[in-house]
């Protein structure tokens, strides 16, 4: 019970509350959070070839 020993004398700091005022922008930012964009040069694409599938 060490956490409760001085509980009555500890400072009580209220948790901050955030209120969203622009819901469309907030929803879009959440949707974009997992977006990963990769830029590949045309020279790299021209050199890249897929291996043939010879599974038989």
Phi and psi restraints in degrees (range 20) as a CNS / XPLOR table:
assign (resid 1 and name C) (resid 2 and name N)
       (resid 2 and name CA) (resid 2 and name C) 1.0 -67.4 20.0 2
assign (resid 2 and name N) (resid 2 and name CA)
       (resid 2 and name C) (resid 3 and name N) 1.0 -24.1 20.0 2
assign (resid 2 and name C) (resid 3 and name N)
       (resid 3 and name CA) (resid 3 and name C) 1.0 -75.2 20.0 2
assign (resid 3 and name N) (resid 3 and name CA)
       (resid 3 and name C) (resid 4 and name N) 1.0 -22.5 20.0 2
assign (resid 3 and name C) (resid 4 and name N)
       (resid 4 and name CA) (resid 4 and name C) 1.0 -97.4 20.0 2
assign (resid 4 and name N) (resid 4 and name CA)
       (resid 4 and name C) (resid 5 and name N) 1.0 -2.0 20.0 2
assign (resid 4 and name C) (resid 5 and name N)
       (resid 5 and name CA) (resid 5 and name C) 1.0 -60.7 20.0 2
assign (resid 5 and name N) (resid 5 and name CA)
       (resid 5 and name C) (resid 6 and name N) 1.0 -49.1 20.0 2
assign (resid 5 and name C) (resid 6 and name N)
       (resid 6 and name CA) (resid 6 and name C) 1.0 -111.3 20.0 2
assign (resid 6 and name N) (resid 6 and name CA)
       (resid 6 and name C) (resid 7 and name N) 1.0 26.9 20.0 2
assign (resid 6 and name C) (resid 7 and name N)
       (resid 7 and name CA) (resid 7 and name C) 1.0 -61.0 20.0 2
assign (resid 7 and name N) (resid 7 and name CA)
       (resid 7 and name C) (resid 8 and name N) 1.0 -35.7 20.0 2
assign (resid 7 and name C) (resid 8 and name N)
       (resid 8 and name CA) (resid 8 and name C) 1.0 -73.0 20.0 2
assign (resid 8 and name N) (resid 8 and name CA)
       (resid 8 and name C) (resid 9 and name N) 1.0 -19.0 20.0 2
assign (resid 8 and name C) (resid 9 and name N)
       (resid 9 and name CA) (resid 9 and name C) 1.0 -104.2 20.0 2
assign (resid 9 and name N) (resid 9 and name CA)
       (resid 9 and name C) (resid 10 and name N) 1.0 -4.4 20.0 2
assign (resid 9 and name C) (resid 10 and name N)
       (resid 10 and name CA) (resid 10 and name C) 1.0 -74.4 20.0 2
assign (resid 10 and name N) (resid 10 and name CA)
       (resid 10 and name C) (resid 11 and name N) 1.0 153.8 20.0 2
assign (resid 10 and name C) (resid 11 and name N)
       (resid 11 and name CA) (resid 11 and name C) 1.0 -69.5 20.0 2
assign (resid 11 and name N) (resid 11 and name CA)
       (resid 11 and name C) (resid 12 and name N) 1.0 136.4 20.0 2
assign (resid 11 and name C) (resid 12 and name N)
       (resid 12 and name CA) (resid 12 and name C) 1.0 -98.8 20.0 2
assign (resid 12 and name N) (resid 12 and name CA)
       (resid 12 and name C) (resid 13 and name N) 1.0 110.7 20.0 2
assign (resid 12 and name C) (resid 13 and name N)
       (resid 13 and name CA) (resid 13 and name C) 1.0 -108.4 20.0 2
assign (resid 13 and name N) (resid 13 and name CA)
       (resid 13 and name C) (resid 14 and name N) 1.0 118.1 20.0 2
assign (resid 13 and name C) (resid 14 and name N)
       (resid 14 and name CA) (resid 14 and name C) 1.0 -72.9 20.0 2
assign (resid 14 and name N) (resid 14 and name CA)
       (resid 14 and name C) (resid 15 and name N) 1.0 143.7 20.0 2
assign (resid 14 and name C) (resid 15 and name N)
       (resid 15 and name CA) (resid 15 and name C) 1.0 -72.2 20.0 2
assign (resid 15 and name N) (resid 15 and name CA)
       (resid 15 and name C) (resid 16 and name N) 1.0 133.4 20.0 2
assign (resid 15 and name C) (resid 16 and name N)
       (resid 16 and name CA) (resid 16 and name C) 1.0 -69.7 20.0 2
assign (resid 16 and name N) (resid 16 and name CA)
       (resid 16 and name C) (resid 17 and name N) 1.0 142.8 20.0 2
assign (resid 16 and name C) (resid 17 and name N)
       (resid 17 and name CA) (resid 17 and name C) 1.0 -112.6 20.0 2
assign (resid 17 and name N) (resid 17 and name CA)
       (resid 17 and name C) (resid 18 and name N) 1.0 131.0 20.0 2
assign (resid 17 and name C) (resid 18 and name N)
       (resid 18 and name CA) (resid 18 and name C) 1.0 -107.7 20.0 2
assign (resid 18 and name N) (resid 18 and name CA)
       (resid 18 and name C) (resid 19 and name N) 1.0 135.0 20.0 2
assign (resid 18 and name C) (resid 19 and name N)
       (resid 19 and name CA) (resid 19 and name C) 1.0 -117.4 20.0 2
assign (resid 19 and name N) (resid 19 and name CA)
       (resid 19 and name C) (resid 20 and name N) 1.0 124.2 20.0 2
assign (resid 19 and name C) (resid 20 and name N)
       (resid 20 and name CA) (resid 20 and name C) 1.0 -78.7 20.0 2
assign (resid 20 and name N) (resid 20 and name CA)
       (resid 20 and name C) (resid 21 and name N) 1.0 128.9 20.0 2
assign (resid 20 and name C) (resid 21 and name N)
       (resid 21 and name CA) (resid 21 and name C) 1.0 -108.5 20.0 2
assign (resid 21 and name N) (resid 21 and name CA)
       (resid 21 and name C) (resid 22 and name N) 1.0 -20.9 20.0 2
assign (resid 21 and name C) (resid 22 and name N)
       (resid 22 and name CA) (resid 22 and name C) 1.0 -120.8 20.0 2
assign (resid 22 and name N) (resid 22 and name CA)
       (resid 22 and name C) (resid 23 and name N) 1.0 83.4 20.0 2
assign (resid 22 and name C) (resid 23 and name N)
       (resid 23 and name CA) (resid 23 and name C) 1.0 -62.2 20.0 2
assign (resid 23 and name N) (resid 23 and name CA)
       (resid 23 and name C) (resid 24 and name N) 1.0 -41.2 20.0 2
assign (resid 23 and name C) (resid 24 and name N)
       (resid 24 and name CA) (resid 24 and name C) 1.0 -60.4 20.0 2
assign (resid 24 and name N) (resid 24 and name CA)
       (resid 24 and name C) (resid 25 and name N) 1.0 -42.5 20.0 2
assign (resid 24 and name C) (resid 25 and name N)
       (resid 25 and name CA) (resid 25 and name C) 1.0 -67.8 20.0 2
assign (resid 25 and name N) (resid 25 and name CA)
       (resid 25 and name C) (resid 26 and name N) 1.0 -37.9 20.0 2
assign (resid 25 and name C) (resid 26 and name N)
       (resid 26 and name CA) (resid 26 and name C) 1.0 -64.9 20.0 2
assign (resid 26 and name N) (resid 26 and name CA)
       (resid 26 and name C) (resid 27 and name N) 1.0 -45.3 20.0 2
assign (resid 26 and name C) (resid 27 and name N)
       (resid 27 and name CA) (resid 27 and name C) 1.0 -63.5 20.0 2
assign (resid 27 and name N) (resid 27 and name CA)
       (resid 27 and name C) (resid 28 and name N) 1.0 -40.2 20.0 2
assign (resid 27 and name C) (resid 28 and name N)
       (resid 28 and name CA) (resid 28 and name C) 1.0 -65.8 20.0 2
assign (resid 28 and name N) (resid 28 and name CA)
       (resid 28 and name C) (resid 29 and name N) 1.0 -38.9 20.0 2
assign (resid 28 and name C) (resid 29 and name N)
       (resid 29 and name CA) (resid 29 and name C) 1.0 -65.6 20.0 2
assign (resid 29 and name N) (resid 29 and name CA)
       (resid 29 and name C) (resid 30 and name N) 1.0 -36.3 20.0 2
assign (resid 29 and name C) (resid 30 and name N)
       (resid 30 and name CA) (resid 30 and name C) 1.0 -67.4 20.0 2
assign (resid 30 and name N) (resid 30 and name CA)
       (resid 30 and name C) (resid 31 and name N) 1.0 -38.1 20.0 2
assign (resid 30 and name C) (resid 31 and name N)
       (resid 31 and name CA) (resid 31 and name C) 1.0 -67.6 20.0 2
assign (resid 31 and name N) (resid 31 and name CA)
       (resid 31 and name C) (resid 32 and name N) 1.0 -37.3 20.0 2
assign (resid 31 and name C) (resid 32 and name N)
       (resid 32 and name CA) (resid 32 and name C) 1.0 -78.7 20.0 2
assign (resid 32 and name N) (resid 32 and name CA)
       (resid 32 and name C) (resid 33 and name N) 1.0 -10.9 20.0 2
assign (resid 32 and name C) (resid 33 and name N)
       (resid 33 and name CA) (resid 33 and name C) 1.0 -58.7 20.0 2
assign (resid 33 and name N) (resid 33 and name CA)
       (resid 33 and name C) (resid 34 and name N) 1.0 -37.2 20.0 2
assign (resid 33 and name C) (resid 34 and name N)
       (resid 34 and name CA) (resid 34 and name C) 1.0 -95.6 20.0 2
assign (resid 34 and name N) (resid 34 and name CA)
       (resid 34 and name C) (resid 35 and name N) 1.0 9.6 20.0 2
assign (resid 34 and name C) (resid 35 and name N)
       (resid 35 and name CA) (resid 35 and name C) 1.0 -79.7 20.0 2
assign (resid 35 and name N) (resid 35 and name CA)
       (resid 35 and name C) (resid 36 and name N) 1.0 134.9 20.0 2
assign (resid 35 and name C) (resid 36 and name N)
       (resid 36 and name CA) (resid 36 and name C) 1.0 -129.6 20.0 2
assign (resid 36 and name N) (resid 36 and name CA)
       (resid 36 and name C) (resid 37 and name N) 1.0 116.0 20.0 2
assign (resid 36 and name C) (resid 37 and name N)
       (resid 37 and name CA) (resid 37 and name C) 1.0 -107.3 20.0 2
assign (resid 37 and name N) (resid 37 and name CA)
       (resid 37 and name C) (resid 38 and name N) 1.0 129.8 20.0 2
assign (resid 37 and name C) (resid 38 and name N)
       (resid 38 and name CA) (resid 38 and name C) 1.0 -121.1 20.0 2
assign (resid 38 and name N) (resid 38 and name CA)
       (resid 38 and name C) (resid 39 and name N) 1.0 127.6 20.0 2
assign (resid 38 and name C) (resid 39 and name N)
       (resid 39 and name CA) (resid 39 and name C) 1.0 -101.1 20.0 2
assign (resid 39 and name N) (resid 39 and name CA)
       (resid 39 and name C) (resid 40 and name N) 1.0 125.2 20.0 2
assign (resid 39 and name C) (resid 40 and name N)
       (resid 40 and name CA) (resid 40 and name C) 1.0 -120.7 20.0 2
assign (resid 40 and name N) (resid 40 and name CA)
       (resid 40 and name C) (resid 41 and name N) 1.0 131.1 20.0 2
assign (resid 40 and name C) (resid 41 and name N)
       (resid 41 and name CA) (resid 41 and name C) 1.0 -69.4 20.0 2
assign (resid 41 and name N) (resid 41 and name CA)
       (resid 41 and name C) (resid 42 and name N) 1.0 153.5 20.0 2
assign (resid 41 and name C) (resid 42 and name N)
       (resid 42 and name CA) (resid 42 and name C) 1.0 -62.6 20.0 2
assign (resid 42 and name N) (resid 42 and name CA)
       (resid 42 and name C) (resid 43 and name N) 1.0 -33.7 20.0 2
assign (resid 42 and name C) (resid 43 and name N)
       (resid 43 and name CA) (resid 43 and name C) 1.0 -63.0 20.0 2
assign (resid 43 and name N) (resid 43 and name CA)
       (resid 43 and name C) (resid 44 and name N) 1.0 -39.1 20.0 2
assign (resid 43 and name C) (resid 44 and name N)
       (resid 44 and name CA) (resid 44 and name C) 1.0 -68.8 20.0 2
assign (resid 44 and name N) (resid 44 and name CA)
       (resid 44 and name C) (resid 45 and name N) 1.0 -38.1 20.0 2
assign (resid 44 and name C) (resid 45 and name N)
       (resid 45 and name CA) (resid 45 and name C) 1.0 -67.1 20.0 2
assign (resid 45 and name N) (resid 45 and name CA)
       (resid 45 and name C) (resid 46 and name N) 1.0 -35.9 20.0 2
assign (resid 45 and name C) (resid 46 and name N)
       (resid 46 and name CA) (resid 46 and name C) 1.0 -70.5 20.0 2
assign (resid 46 and name N) (resid 46 and name CA)
       (resid 46 and name C) (resid 47 and name N) 1.0 -26.0 20.0 2
assign (resid 46 and name C) (resid 47 and name N)
       (resid 47 and name CA) (resid 47 and name C) 1.0 -85.9 20.0 2
assign (resid 47 and name N) (resid 47 and name CA)
       (resid 47 and name C) (resid 48 and name N) 1.0 -14.2 20.0 2
assign (resid 47 and name C) (resid 48 and name N)
       (resid 48 and name CA) (resid 48 and name C) 1.0 -90.1 20.0 2
assign (resid 48 and name N) (resid 48 and name CA)
       (resid 48 and name C) (resid 49 and name N) 1.0 124.5 20.0 2
assign (resid 48 and name C) (resid 49 and name N)
       (resid 49 and name CA) (resid 49 and name C) 1.0 -128.9 20.0 2
assign (resid 49 and name N) (resid 49 and name CA)
       (resid 49 and name C) (resid 50 and name N) 1.0 143.2 20.0 2
assign (resid 49 and name C) (resid 50 and name N)
       (resid 50 and name CA) (resid 50 and name C) 1.0 -83.4 20.0 2
assign (resid 50 and name N) (resid 50 and name CA)
       (resid 50 and name C) (resid 51 and name N) 1.0 146.1 20.0 2
assign (resid 50 and name C) (resid 51 and name N)
       (resid 51 and name CA) (resid 51 and name C) 1.0 -74.3 20.0 2
assign (resid 51 and name N) (resid 51 and name CA)
       (resid 51 and name C) (resid 52 and name N) 1.0 146.9 20.0 2
assign (resid 51 and name C) (resid 52 and name N)
       (resid 52 and name CA) (resid 52 and name C) 1.0 -72.5 20.0 2
assign (resid 52 and name N) (resid 52 and name CA)
       (resid 52 and name C) (resid 53 and name N) 1.0 141.1 20.0 2
assign (resid 52 and name C) (resid 53 and name N)
       (resid 53 and name CA) (resid 53 and name C) 1.0 -89.1 20.0 2
assign (resid 53 and name N) (resid 53 and name CA)
       (resid 53 and name C) (resid 54 and name N) 1.0 108.4 20.0 2
assign (resid 53 and name C) (resid 54 and name N)
       (resid 54 and name CA) (resid 54 and name C) 1.0 -114.9 20.0 2
assign (resid 54 and name N) (resid 54 and name CA)
       (resid 54 and name C) (resid 55 and name N) 1.0 60.5 20.0 2
assign (resid 54 and name C) (resid 55 and name N)
       (resid 55 and name CA) (resid 55 and name C) 1.0 -75.9 20.0 2
assign (resid 55 and name N) (resid 55 and name CA)
       (resid 55 and name C) (resid 56 and name N) 1.0 -18.5 20.0 2
